[in-house]
Amino acid sequence: MKDLGVRSLLSFLEIVARQPPLRRDVHCRAMTDLCYAGRIGYDDMIRYETFEADLRRVMARLNLVDFDIPKPAWRNKTDAGSHMRDLLGPGNAT
């Protein structure tokens, strides 16, 4: 990565931001770019951030009210937002 000029997380994000969205590595693309929403008709989408509420909405449509909703595992949660200043430096974290 250093050959691309990557010296920090901020410089990496700046490089990614300059790339056309559909030419980015799959890990750096917006999820909407990976869902082919223009080609595949979805009835609904469930977001990880709102998993329980979204799943309840879908379950209500399917009349599955007595279904136990699994909770995302604690190991899948991060507190990355609280580390933004450490990652990006002062003045860059909003």
ZINOR-V881165 format. One record per helix or strand of 2 or more residues. SS is the DSSP state (helix for helix, strand for strand). FROM is the first residue (numbers start at 1). TO is the last residue. If there is no record, write none. Layout:
ss: <SS,SS>
from: <FROM,FROM>
to: <TO,TO>
//
This chain:
ss: <helix,helix,helix,helix,helix,helix,helix,helix>
from: <2,9,21,26,31,51,74,80>
to: <4,18,23,28,34,61,76,88>
//
